[in-house]
Amino acid sequence: MPMKKEIELLAPGGDVDSIKAAILAGADAIYCGLDKFNARNRAKNITFEDLNGILRLAHQHSCEIFLTLNIIIVESELSALTGLLNKLVNTTLDGIIVQDLGLFYLLSSHFPTLKIHASTQLTTHNEGQILFLKKLNAIRVNLSREMNIDEITELTQVAHRNGLLTEVFVHGSNCISFSGLCYMSSVHGGNSGNRGRCSQPCRDQYLTTAEGKDFPLNIKDNSAYSDLRALSDAGVDSIKIEGRIKKYHYVYTVVDTWRKQLQAFYQQGLVGGDDSGLRKVFNRDFSNSFLQGNISQTLFIDNPRDHSAIYHSQQKGGAETEKLDTAKRELYDLKSRIIDDVKVGIEPLSINRAPLKLSFSGCRDEPLMASVKTPEAAFVVCSEDHLAVLNSDKTRGGQSLDYTFLSKRFKGVNDTEYFIESLELEGLEPGLALPFKALTALKNRLLFVLNGSREYVNPVELPRLQKPPVDEVAPALSLLISAEEDLYLCEETSAEIYFQLPNSLHSTLDELVELFKGNQRLIPWFPALLIGEDYQAAVSFLQQVQPARIVTNNSGVAYAAYRQEVSWVAGPHMNLVNSFSLLCLKEQFNCEGAFISNELNRGQIKGIKKPDNFKLYYSISHPIVLMMSRVCMFYQVTGCKKSIVDNKCIERCEKSSVITNLNGVSFFIDKERGGYHHVYNEANFLNTDILGDIPGLFSSLFVDLRCVKTETQRSVEKSELIRLFETSLNGNQESTERLRQALYPTTNTQYQKGI
């Protein structure tokens, strides 16, 4: 029986010492971020000046480096981002981890040599999303952390059939919300998780719930330590350890423990169950509930702090105060020894770039010779072709090759894994020149050798996108409903009416197909999460109904619509915040329009340039989704008789409750039939300011009329509310004021703060 290919062990690197520790512990690859554009803003991170030395060190130890550029990018940052990409493209970087669709577009269009990994922030959980990402030239997909082993197996097979690799999160801090779909920190403090600034309000203490819990949203850390064989059987290509805000001793301990597990598995076929090595360092206790498909109350822990001392105390017979104090002292001593030992181990590992000696030589009518000497090798490059010879005629486009000029022209060497230690001209006849084109070609050949035989890529400029003329026509109104009792509104207004489809689409597919066929005015609105058979049901729905248009928050459905030539609009949970993300969707997937993210403020929205013949949408009134979760939140809040979350829970359960933090802010937990658990803000969003702030940009302004319970009350009937919105959109100030009274309380904090 042939041996299975070995799985890559992917480690976190929040700072230089952590990167060294991961290398020392035997990581196959490390993901790390610069001080900008990455989703761990609280980590120390590294500078670009560090990066080339890190690449050199890692590659000497057969370890790859992946850079995290995994946040959404606002318009004002695009120029700086392009400048960074112009540097990165000429490094030996092994991959870039990406969330933003605009960045996908820029990489595919202008930096095709950079390998693209799809971030976990993209919430990849169905077949269509993998095909969507393949079309964007991703080579690797980080699957959603909520997937069970059967779902991972299926998606890995899809990925492999299409030439992509899969990566699975196996150890570290877990989020209760699907990644990329949590706005809790963004709404409450302006610290967007999609920008790497999450303040983790889900870990906060709340007023004690009816179930007696003080930390009702806090879940255990993930650890798939005992599931290695299943992951190998699933064909997973990489297993990822979380921890870019953890210290180097944590990184070393966890990576070393996992490396030994992998070695035992491949050498002896054994998978050990003893995870005591992982419990020596910070953890919130461990659970593999997602991977096992056993989402139950055991996933929660009512304490967000370090559990390691409690575990060690329990191993010694109990968690009484005296035993706990003893365990803390023992752990402190143990961690101190680990810190000291790892420090000794990483001390010799240097991220200094290597010195390079550069000597120029040549005479009139001869090529210019550049002799290069590094610690590992020596080589010579020279100017080529019959025009690339040294001469004294500066009218031929050259300049005297003196020390100052050559130092400036070859300073790009210092952006590699080397730095120019000395530059000598002793063998070069004075007063000679070389055409600029020939000198540039020589420099590029030199960089080609230094850069591991990769062609040097000249800097590109960001394409200039033009703002279209201001549309003088007032934006149309669009509405969202989710209940059949609201179908009468189709007769009450000419506004476009979207109908929300459930997450559990497969269970009501036939009824929904019949509903839409019988109500031609309804436009399907697809949710952000469609897993397994629910995604297949979505594809079937499109085939059976053949709608004229859809709105989708799920990129997998977007791909299916594109393939079936169904007109589609990208929904607000696709997190679109810049012009190139819109261009990406239009050019790659024939998208006809998109919602701009409600995380943006006025200034950030004004900078966006929509493509020609493309519609922009913006939601001016809606219940604010703070998070979406596959976990049952009622376990910790009001209690639940079911032992695990199964398909029947998703299809049938209908509950709501409220939790309140210690600052008196309430959060509304809602579970609809056919839907996943959602947490909503206490006050709905209402932004009438945008009507006057940004005229002519949006084709349609959107109002969510679903009956989601929050503190916001509606004092008029839905028909009257629609009339107020319609007249307000046409500039009636009295209607605008009445809207604010008809919906109360509301907030537009996100529009004021932005991201």
Secondary structure, DSSP 8 states (H G I E B T S, - for coil): -------EEEEEESSHHHHHHHHHHT-SEEEE-BSSS-S-TTS--B-HHHHHHHHHHHHHTT-EEEEEE-S---GGGHHHHHHHHHHHTTS---EEEE--HHHHHHHHHH-TTS-EEE-GGG-B-SHHHHHHHHHTTEEEEEB-TT--HHHHHHHHHHHHHTT-EEEEEEEE---SS-TT---HHHHTTS--GGGT----GGGS-BS--TTS-S-TT-B-EEE-GGGHHHHHHHT--EEEE--TTS-HHHHHHHHHHHHHHHHHHHHH-------TTGGGS--S-EE-HHHHT--BGGGB-S--S--HHHHHHHHTT---HHHHHHHHHHHHHHHHHHHHHHHHHHTT-----EEEEEEEEE-TTS--EEEEE-SS-EEEEE--STT-S-BS-GGGSEEE--HHHHHHHTGGGGGTTEEEEEEEEEEE-TT-EEEHHHHHHHHHHHHHHHTTS-------------------S--EEEEEE-SGGGTTHHHH--SEEEEE--S-GGGGHHHHHHHHHH-TTEEEEE-S---THHHHHHHHHHHHH--SEEEES-HHHHHHHHHTT-EEEE-GGG---SHHHHHHHHHHH---EEE--TT--HHHHHT----TT-EEEEEEEE--EEEEESS-THHHHT--S-SB--HHHHHH--EEEEEEBTTS-EEEEEE-TT--EEEEESSEEE--THHHHSTTS-SEEEEE-----SS-EE-S-HHHHHHHHHHHHTT-HHHHHHHHHHEESEE-HHHHH--
